């Protein structure tokens, strides 16, 4: 593929916006089909006008691989290799090393996912060797430049290298057929029948029983060691996801309290230090943390398993749950409405005072009733919290209704807070 010249910032071109719009469909929950031909045409037009930038080249590589398979993948690898190896120190876009690594990682995940799903034949060996050479050049170049984060492009290089090595190995069946001549036929020899003695049969059963006993002992010992290790790790690691529930979480057996006291004391210090570290981390958590955690799970699944139906179901589940929680009928403008009514009432009082007039009792009652209606129809979360604290002062348990209202309103508020501060559109 002809390499034009390293490109600058492509965001001022309409072709790049079209590329981003099409590629953005990869992260949409509805999974609309992508126009790979349009991506190919727009990328070529952009390269002619602006030169080759790395991000557009990565988008282009995905389209070429979809359209032309292995040949398109090889051409894309050689294009990106020429850009990285010959012009890394030039001002091609994006200029930041970290942004370039992110683009290469995107190429490794998206385009590499297509290649890893394909099967290859010996006829494709020359193409695979070209891809191997291009990826090797990219990996070597990245080893020579100072980077804060290593690229995962080497994973794709090792995959292609393994495929090449596998195809270059001679078929073992063919090798045996060439090196070992077939044996000449011989008449079968009559074998005398051997009747095992009773003592030999008993010996077989004795060895079988001994082997079964040894296997059971080894399995039991392995299970015991594994349980001890898991419990020890669970104590050191601390909370898991189930610790976020109100129910009493399952805790590891107290296996660390057996053994030498000095060793146990040292382990206890390590465990408590781990707990303290996690508590320090919790102090920096936002009320949005659970939503951020879920979104990161979804985005990670999008990167690693973009074409799996199970991943699509996971993504749809999370989007539906988040939208459902945010849509729960929690009115948040009660304070705003009451402030507006109070402002209107104060304005009328000031106006009457300046004009030496009076405000009727009927008007005052009407305004106060409107404020009261707003409060009654929109019980804020702080009122439910006040009721919960009153019950605690009286020594009474929390009622299911108060608990339900607090859980739902706080969850809805945190979900809307998360959506208000997060751009959930695809940024790739």
C-alpha positions, 0 to 999 in steps of 0.5 A: 500500500502506498504511504503518502506522508505523516498526517497532522490533526485530522479532526478538522476534516469531515472524513474523520468525523464520518470515521468516528461516527461509524467506529462509534457504532461498535460501542452502541448497545443496539449494535447497528451495522457498520459501513466498512466500505464507507470507512475505507473510502473516507480513510483513503480520502483523508490520507490524500488530504491530510496524510496518514495519522495513526488513529485513522490508520487503525480505523482503516485497518479494521475496515480493510481486514473486514473487507479483504481478510488477511491481505487487508490485515497485512497491508494495514500492518505495513502501513502502521509499521511505516508510520511508526518506524520511520516517523515516530519522532515527527509530528504525526497525529496524535503527538503524545506517546501515550495517545499513540500507545492507546491507538495501537492497543485499540488496533491490537484488540479490534483488528487482532480479534478478527485475525485470531478468529481465522484459520490459516493455510500453508498458501497464506504463509507468505502473507503471514510472514509479511505481517510478522515482519511489520509487527516485529518492526513496530515492537522493536521500535517501541522498545527503543523509545521511552514510554510510561506504558508498554503497548500490547501490540507485542501480543499480536506479533507473538500470535502471528509468529506462532501461526507462522511457526506452526505452518512451517513445521512439517506434518508429522504424519507425512514425515512418518510416511516418508521415513518409515517404510511399511513392514512386510506382511507376516503370517500370524503366530499362534499364541498359547493361552495363558491362564493367570494364577489366583495369586497373580489376580489377588496381586493385581487387586492389591496393587489397585487398592494401594493405588486408589488409597494413595490417590485419595490421600494425595487428593485430600492433601491437595484439597486441604492445602488449596483451602488453606491457601484460598482462606489465607489469600481471602484474609489478606485481600479483604472485601469481595463484592459480596461484602457490599451487601447488608447480609453477613458476608462469608469469611475465611476459616481461621486457618491463620490462627494455627501454627507458630505464634511468631509467624502468625503475628507477622502475618496478622500485621501484613493482613491489617496493613492490607485492610488499612490500605483498602480503607484508605482507598474507600475514603476516596470513593465517590457515591458514583463508584459502583456505577463507575465500576460497572461501566468499566466492566462493560467497557473492558468486555467491549474491548476484549470480546466485542463480537460475542453474543454474551458480551452484547447481553451483558452490555444490554443488561447494564444499560437497561438497569442504569436507565431504569434506576435513573428513571425512577420517579424521584422529584428533585425540584421540590426545593426549587419550586418552594423557593420560587413560591417564597420568592413570589410571596416576598415580591408581593409583600414588598410591592404591597409595602411600597404601595401602602397596600395590604395582602389578603389572608386568602392570598397568603393561605393559597401560597402556603397551601401550594408550598405545603402541597409541593412538600407532601408530594415530594418527600425528600430523602433527608426527611426519610433519613430524619425518620430513620434517625428518630426510630433509632433514638427510640430504640425501634427497628428501621421499617421496611418502607423507610429502608426501601425509600432510602435505598431507592432514592439514594440509588436513583440520585447516585445514578442520575449524578453519575449520568450527569457527570459522565459522557457515555458516548463512545470516545474511541 
